[in-house]
Each structure stands twice: as structure tokens, then as C-alpha cells.
Amino acid sequence: MLRLLGRSRWLAPASVLLLTALLGFPSANVAAQRDYQADLHYERGAHALRTGDPEAAVEDLARAVELVPGDPDALGLYARALLLVERADEAAEVLEDLRQLEPSAPDLDLMLGLARSRLGQWEAARDHLEAARQREPTNSRIHLFLGIAYQELGQDEAAERELGEAFELDPALELPRAYRLALLALREDRTDEARRLFEEVLTRLPGSPLANSAATYLILMDEGEARRWQAWASAGAGHDTNVNLFGDLGGPSAISRESDYFASIDAGIEGVVWERDRMRLQLGYRGDLIAHRHESDLDIEASDGWAIFSYDLTDRFSLDLRSDLSYVWVDWESFRRSIAVEPALRFFARDDLYTRVFYRYAERGFFTKPTGIDGTELTGQSLDRDGKVQLTGIDQYWIPPDFRGWGRGYLRAGLRYRSEDVDGKEYDSHGPIAVLTLGLALPYESFLTLDGWYEQRNFDQPSQFEPAKGDRDDTISRIRILLRRQLTRRVHVTASWLYTHWSSNVGLYDFDRSVTDLRLTYRY
């Protein structure tokens, strides 16, 4: 290991100064002063690392490296300090410089392996850690880090072997090993074993980054496919700056342009009802109720049911077929029903990278006749929205490594093409959609979701309300921010904000809307 207790040079700094003074060489004096200052910064940096202050160590060691760029000791200790303050990209650059100067420097491959791991460069990390293992076959930490690299590369057997070796060499690594074995079990759908191991980490290391990450995985298991059945109920309240049903629900009558407070409740259940080999069938149901303080004529009651059939064609390809049936009431009067089917193909290029391609077809029927802003009935077949909506899309997902021990997040980028073909011609439209979603695991068992949506709708003819404007042209921009905080194992709270900017060359359809919501959910 690199020494943190300082070092001795071939000539003590005081002796250097004395010799320089006697000889009187200006160039030698400058060099000696530089070496002396570099040595002071090195010793200060080493002391800062010993006393647990890596930020201060980085400053002093950076100065030491600047004064004497080719000093292997200073470079090695500087790289270590950079790793401790999570500046892995800079650490990797420093370590590459060190490798050029001294390929056999102590712990060089180990630190390069750690730096590449922090950067998510798992193949390079594996290669460096394998080289480090050859030099130190009894170093338990090397086996642990190498097991993690194997796991991230999908080499599960090698990962289990290295994690087991780490525990044999150092029993104190039992819980880090248990955490990684839980991830392996989860990937192989051994959910009971994964849950047991995560709960062990959570119980025995409370409050630690590893325990926080384990808690996040337990939450995701409860909310995702890893749990066969789940039920939930939630209640919330919020404020809407422009209460409306516009968009896929209603026409111009649905824009109140009035702000109001609302309360909402929802409950549902979903789970796997049949499973065989690579096939499974899930069923689910959800009911929602939104009641406004003043705009009660726009209260919403909704009922949604769905079925999802999944077939894993190979380890990399999966086929899904989803069917939805939804029914919406407005102020307790039948408003709309919809039946939809959605086939999708998922391709896993890597365990952390997958693509989803889908097509959705929906048949919709409305039970109420459209009305104007003043409530009078609007006549004319052009406002009839009964018909079909089709959506074709592709999503690319990336699930980065758990860099900080808080859990894994995700990034989704997607494109869609939407077309609406209905009995009336006011709403016949088509156009592209771009979506971007970022999910971030945070400390204290929290998760932040950021959503962006941009849609362009090109209509096939002018609106009957402003025909002089030419063909109607709308753009829809949405931003959503959602923060979830786990309060107990089964209870979480969410705060969200949704902003919509609907721009149209027809003034009747142009509006802005902001919805803020606070919600408490119990999940079993």
C-alpha cells in the first residue's frame, strides 16, 4: 500500500538549503526551494489523509505535483486523495501519468481499477483488478472489487467466486458480499433470497450508504415485477392553476381557465396470476377520484383495468402484449371509454442498457356532446372525437451503476409518432413526440424523477372556430418534477409539480397549466 506517513529524501531539506547557501548557485537555490516546498506540501497532504481530511489533502498534493511533476510518490498519493473525494476522472488521468513514469508503482492497478469502476468502465476495471489480484492474491479488497466488476459485466459465476474469496480472506466483508449477492439473486429472479440478503444488510448496517441502497432496492422490488402481488392506496391534495380535461379527454369545453384546489384518492392491485417457463400473465386494476373545491363540474372519476402477457424469447429479447380498458366519468356522468392494445419488444444489449419498441392502438368513445365555454351545446359532426388513436415509439433506457450507494437511477430517451383519426375532423392530427426522463436515487431513501415531453400536432384542416388561421398547428410542452421519500417500509410520500404549455395558432386551444400535488401512499 502507499505510505501515508511521509517519506525521506536522499538529502534533507535543511541540508539542501545549507549546501546551496555555501555554494551560492542561484539555479541550485531555486531547485532546492522548489523541492523543499514540494516536500512540505506532500507531508501536509499525507497528514491530511491520515486525519481524515481528503479535501485538504487534494489541495496540498496538487501543489506538490505541480512543483515536481515527475514525483511518483506525490502522484500516487494525489490519485488516492482524488478517489476519496470522488473525482475519479482526474484520478484516472493522474494514475495514467504515474504508469508512464513507474509501471510497477505500488497499488497502481488497484487504484486504476477503482477509478475505472467509479467511471462505469467495467471492462477496464476488470483488467486492472485482475492484474492487481496476480500481485496480491490474498488481498480481500481486491477480490471484492473484482467481484463487483464481474457482476456489472454479467459474469455472474466469476462474481460469486470472487465475492466468496473476499469473505474467506476477511469475514468483516460479509455484509458488502451479502449486498452484492443480493443483486445477483435479483438479476436471476431469486427474489426471496435477494430480499433476505437486502434485509440483512439493512438490519445490521442501519444508516450506512450500503443499507440505504439496500432499502431502495427493497422499495423497487415492492413496486416492480419482483413482487408477485401488491396493493396500494393513496390520498393527496394539491392546486391546479387551470382546471381542465383538455388533451385526450375533452375539447374546448374542458378548459375552465380557473384555478382551484383539489383532493384525490386512488387505490389499486396488480400481480402475476399465471407463470410458466418464460411466460407470465399479469392483471391489474386501479380506481381514481379527483374532487375540486369550486370547479366540481370538472371532478373526475376513473376506472382502469389491464392485462400484460410477457414472453422471454431469449435472455436478451422479450415480447410484451398489453391490453387496457378504461372508463371515465366527469361529475359522476359517463364521459369516455377506451380500449387499447399495445405490443412491445424489449432488447437488452447489456444488463444496464435496453431498448423498447412499441405500438399502441386505442379505440375511444365519448358519451357527452361538446359544449362551448358558455356551456351551450356545440353542434356539428366535426367535433365528434369518437375514433382511434395510434402511437408508435421507441425508448432507450440506461441504468447507471450505483456510484454513491444510494441505489441505481435510470435515464430514458424516447421518440413517438402519434396519429388521431376520429369521426369529426376538428381533431384529426398527427405528429412527433420526444420524451426524456431522468431518475436519480438520493440519500435518505429518496428518489427524484425529472420528466420532459415535447409534442407537435399537425391537424389536417383549419379549426371551425378560426378557419382563417389555416390548418391548426399545436405544440405541447410538459415538465414534471416528482420527489418520493420512503417513510417506512410500506409508506412513502411524494411531492410533484407538472407544468403544461399548450400552444396553438387557434386561441381557443392555447393555455398554460401548473399542477402541484402532495400525496401519501401505503403499499402492501
Beta strands, then each sheet from edge to edge (+ up, - down):
strand 1: 229-240
strand 2: 260-276
strand 3: 279-292
strand 4: 300-312
strand 5: 317-330
strand 6: 333-350
strand 7: 353-366
strand 8: 387-398
strand 9: 410-422
strand 10: 429-442
strand 11: 446-462
strand 12: 471-486
strand 13: 491-504
strand 14: 511-523
sheet 1: 1+ 2- 3+ 4- 5+ 6- 7+ 8- 9+ 10- 11+ 12- 13+ 14- 1+
end
